[in-house]
Amino acid sequence: MRNFILGFILALLLTGAGYWVVTTKPFGLGGAAKSETAQRYHCPMHPTYVSDKPGDCPICGMRLVPIKTDASGQPESGHADNPAGPESMTDEHAGHQAGATAPAQVPASPSVPGYSTVNLPADRQQLMGVTLVRAEAMPLEQSIRTFGRVTYDETKLHHVHTKFEGFIEDLYANFIGQFVKRGQPLFSVYSPELYATQKEYLLALRAEEQFGDLNEQKTGPKIDMVGAARQRLALWDVPETEIKRLEQTREPIRALTVNSPMTGFVTMKTAVEGLRVMPGDTLYDIVDLSSVWVLADVYEVNLPFVKMGQHAEMLLPYEPGKKFSGRVTYINPTLDEKTRTVKARIEFANPQGVLKPEMYGDVLIHGSRGSGVAVPENAVISTGERSIVFVAKGNGVFEPREVTVGVKVRNLYEIKNGVAAGEQVATGANFLLDSESKLKATLAGAGGGHKHGQ
């Protein structure tokens, strides 16, 4: 009887102890609970990528690292599926935490296919090296440095020749480079044809004086012999002074003196004494060098900045520090296929004759394309098909936006449309924003927030 009572009391104690264990600690917590919270891994550079197996990140190739968990099996702060914090988690992932309030899901960018809006808290922006720069409306100006070659002004070049056949008798401009003034004698030429025309003119004058105007006595077609002979002399470029001298002296000149038509330098000479000349033969080239042209090579990438009328400067190697100022007066319509350059013609005043043809100098053209909106070049991501910038919308939200890029000005890009002046764009870590945005867009398109390897 006593043994029965002792056995009954022992059974009650064991039953109570078992009940207490069951009610205070779930059965199998040491094994099954741990199996339910299996180790997970994520990418240090792309924390939104999560897997239940070790390996490499499919985005950047970095080794996945384990996600640390606390005593309750939940990821520690900064190591959750989205380490940016609960405020940037999607609805689906927020459901992994009991009692968590699901914030609004970050939407995909409607304007750029394959991209999604990215949410980055300030600490992650600093860690990634993201900086913000404001898009500004500014003058799109660029100084274009190139080299140029001095040449003569083609509008101030004169070829000296005769319009009749003859022979050079006397030579007054004797060498190339000689400076001559307008009206200064160059050479004298004897022409039998010119001599005969002078005689005809004198005969017509005598006949008119002796018999009067024969045209007044004729009833048929009238012929002005005096006028015809005089006009013939004028068409041969016989000076008016010589024709009047002929009328006064009534003596033909044997050799006609040809004078310089302009003030300048003799740059070419074929005339020599005794030379037989034919109509159109060039005997002298005379150039006025009071102003010169400089032909500057402009690369095609700089062509949008070069316009006629722009200011330009030139420095000569042998006169350092001395600047010559000029204006762009013409831009060649064709491109040199070998050098990929276009000739820009710049006109310089040259009253002292310092600039001489065939000199070379360093040219600076102050180019301008007007005004426009510009952002740093490292703010623009070129995909080959489009150009993308990430616009800061506030509260850590970055919106991918397609832009139309214009010319490059130093380290800036002109933005023709897509970004307005005053908006802030991300620079410095755009490749990380780009990969993050593409990953979110891909996961959103697959219908899930994260990959868990389930």
ChimeraX attribute file (.defattr): number of C-alpha atoms within 10 A of each C-alpha:
attribute: neighborCount
match mode: 1-to-1
recipient: residues
	/A:1	6
	/A:2	7
	/A:3	8
	/A:4	9
	/A:5	10
	/A:6	10
	/A:7	12
	/A:8	11
	/A:9	12
	/A:10	12
	/A:11	12
	/A:12	11
	/A:13	12
	/A:14	11
	/A:15	11
	/A:16	12
	/A:17	11
	/A:18	11
	/A:19	11
	/A:20	11
	/A:21	11
	/A:22	11
	/A:23	9
	/A:24	8
	/A:25	9
	/A:26	11
	/A:27	12
	/A:28	9
	/A:29	10
	/A:30	9
	/A:31	9
	/A:32	11
	/A:33	14
	/A:34	12
	/A:35	10
	/A:36	9
	/A:37	12
	/A:38	10
	/A:39	16
	/A:40	20
	/A:41	24
	/A:42	29
	/A:43	23
	/A:44	16
	/A:45	18
	/A:46	21
	/A:47	21
	/A:48	22
	/A:49	24
	/A:50	24
	/A:51	24
	/A:52	16
	/A:53	16
	/A:54	15
	/A:55	15
	/A:56	16
	/A:57	21
	/A:58	12
	/A:59	14
	/A:60	12
	/A:61	11
	/A:62	15
	/A:63	15
	/A:64	23
	/A:65	19
	/A:66	17
	/A:67	21
	/A:68	16
	/A:69	16
	/A:70	9
	/A:71	7
	/A:72	9
	/A:73	14
	/A:74	15
	/A:75	17
	/A:76	14
	/A:77	14
	/A:78	14
	/A:79	19
	/A:80	21
	/A:81	26
	/A:82	22
	/A:83	20
	/A:84	20
	/A:85	14
	/A:86	19
	/A:87	14
	/A:88	21
	/A:89	23
	/A:90	19
	/A:91	16
	/A:92	13
	/A:93	17
	/A:94	19
	/A:95	13
	/A:96	11
	/A:97	12
	/A:98	7
	/A:99	8
	/A:100	12
	/A:101	12
	/A:102	17
	/A:103	14
	/A:104	11
	/A:105	12
	/A:106	17
	/A:107	15
	/A:108	22
	/A:109	17
	/A:110	13
	/A:111	12
	/A:112	16
	/A:113	13
	/A:114	15
	/A:115	24
	/A:116	28
	/A:117	25
	/A:118	24
	/A:119	24
	/A:120	20
	/A:121	15
	/A:122	13
	/A:123	11
	/A:124	14
	/A:125	17
	/A:126	11
	/A:127	9
	/A:128	16
	/A:129	14
	/A:130	18
	/A:131	15
	/A:132	16
	/A:133	16
	/A:134	17
	/A:135	20
	/A:136	18
	/A:137	16
	/A:138	13
	/A:139	14
	/A:140	21
	/A:141	15
	/A:142	17
	/A:143	16
	/A:144	18
	/A:145	18
	/A:146	15
	/A:147	16
	/A:148	25
	/A:149	18
	/A:150	21
	/A:151	20
	/A:152	20
	/A:153	18
	/A:154	11
	/A:155	8
	/A:156	16
	/A:157	18
	/A:158	18
	/A:159	15
	/A:160	20
	/A:161	17
	/A:162	18
	/A:163	14
	/A:164	19
	/A:165	17
	/A:166	22
	/A:167	19
	/A:168	20
	/A:169	17
	/A:170	18
	/A:171	17
	/A:172	15
	/A:173	21
	/A:174	15
	/A:175	14
	/A:176	15
	/A:177	15
	/A:178	12
	/A:179	15
	/A:180	21
	/A:181	13
	/A:182	11
	/A:183	12
	/A:184	16
	/A:185	17
	/A:186	20
	/A:187	22
	/A:188	20
	/A:189	24
	/A:190	22
	/A:191	19
	/A:192	14
	/A:193	11
	/A:194	23
	/A:195	15
	/A:196	13
	/A:197	17
	/A:198	24
	/A:199	17
	/A:200	18
	/A:201	25
	/A:202	21
	/A:203	16
	/A:204	19
	/A:205	18
	/A:206	14
	/A:207	15
	/A:208	16
	/A:209	10
	/A:210	9
	/A:211	8
	/A:212	12
	/A:213	13
	/A:214	13
	/A:215	14
	/A:216	8
	/A:217	9
	/A:218	10
	/A:219	7
	/A:220	7
	/A:221	6
	/A:222	11
	/A:223	11
	/A:224	12
	/A:225	19
	/A:226	17
	/A:227	12
	/A:228	14
	/A:229	19
	/A:230	19
	/A:231	14
	/A:232	15
	/A:233	18
	/A:234	14
	/A:235	10
	/A:236	13
	/A:237	13
	/A:238	19
	/A:239	15
	/A:240	12
	/A:241	9
	/A:242	16
	/A:243	16
	/A:244	11
	/A:245	13
	/A:246	17
	/A:247	15
	/A:248	9
	/A:249	10
	/A:250	16
	/A:251	12
	/A:252	21
	/A:253	16
	/A:254	15
	/A:255	19
	/A:256	20
	/A:257	21
	/A:258	21
	/A:259	19
	/A:260	20
	/A:261	17
	/A:262	17
	/A:263	18
	/A:264	22
	/A:265	19
	/A:266	22
	/A:267	16
	/A:268	17
	/A:269	18
	/A:270	13
	/A:271	23
	/A:272	17
	/A:273	15
	/A:274	14
	/A:275	13
	/A:276	16
	/A:277	21
	/A:278	14
	/A:279	12
	/A:280	13
	/A:281	17
	/A:282	17
	/A:283	17
	/A:284	22
	/A:285	18
	/A:286	25
	/A:287	24
	/A:288	23
	/A:289	24
	/A:290	18
	/A:291	18
	/A:292	25
	/A:293	27
	/A:294	29
	/A:295	23
	/A:296	26
	/A:297	20
	/A:298	23
	/A:299	16
	/A:300	14
	/A:301	11
	/A:302	18
	/A:303	16
	/A:304	12
	/A:305	21
	/A:306	21
	/A:307	19
	/A:308	13
	/A:309	12
	/A:310	16
	/A:311	17
	/A:312	22
	/A:313	19
	/A:314	23
	/A:315	19
	/A:316	16
	/A:317	12
	/A:318	8
	/A:319	8
	/A:320	8
	/A:321	9
	/A:322	12
	/A:323	14
	/A:324	15
	/A:325	16
	/A:326	21
	/A:327	20
	/A:328	22
	/A:329	15
	/A:330	15
	/A:331	18
	/A:332	12
	/A:333	8
	/A:334	10
	/A:335	14
	/A:336	13
	/A:337	8
	/A:338	6
	/A:339	11
	/A:340	13
	/A:341	19
	/A:342	21
	/A:343	19
	/A:344	24
	/A:345	24
	/A:346	28
	/A:347	22
	/A:348	22
	/A:349	17
	/A:350	16
	/A:351	11
	/A:352	9
	/A:353	12
	/A:354	10
	/A:355	24
	/A:356	16
	/A:357	15
	/A:358	12
	/A:359	13
	/A:360	20
	/A:361	20
	/A:362	16
	/A:363	25
	/A:364	19
	/A:365	25
	/A:366	17
	/A:367	20
	/A:368	18
	/A:369	16
	/A:370	10
	/A:371	12
	/A:372	17
	/A:373	21
	/A:374	27
	/A:375	28
	/A:376	19
	/A:377	15
	/A:378	16
	/A:379	24
	/A:380	22
	/A:381	18
	/A:382	12
	/A:383	8
	/A:384	6
	/A:385	6
	/A:386	12
	/A:387	16
	/A:388	23
	/A:389	25
	/A:390	26
	/A:391	24
	/A:392	20
	/A:393	14
	/A:394	10
	/A:395	10
	/A:396	16
	/A:397	17
	/A:398	22
	/A:399	28
	/A:400	27
	/A:401	21
	/A:402	20
	/A:403	19
	/A:404	14
	/A:405	19
	/A:406	14
	/A:407	17
	/A:408	19
	/A:409	21
	/A:410	12
	/A:411	10
	/A:412	17
	/A:413	22
	/A:414	24
	/A:415	23
	/A:416	15
	/A:417	13
	/A:418	14
	/A:419	22
	/A:420	15
	/A:421	15
	/A:422	12
	/A:423	15
	/A:424	21
	/A:425	26
	/A:426	26
	/A:427	23
	/A:428	14
	/A:429	16
	/A:430	22
	/A:431	13
	/A:432	16
	/A:433	27
	/A:434	18
	/A:435	16
	/A:436	23
	/A:437	23
	/A:438	21
	/A:439	20
	/A:440	24
	/A:441	21
	/A:442	17
	/A:443	16
	/A:444	16
	/A:445	12
	/A:446	10
	/A:447	8
	/A:448	14
	/A:449	21
	/A:450	20
	/A:451	14
	/A:452	15
	/A:453	9
	/A:454	5
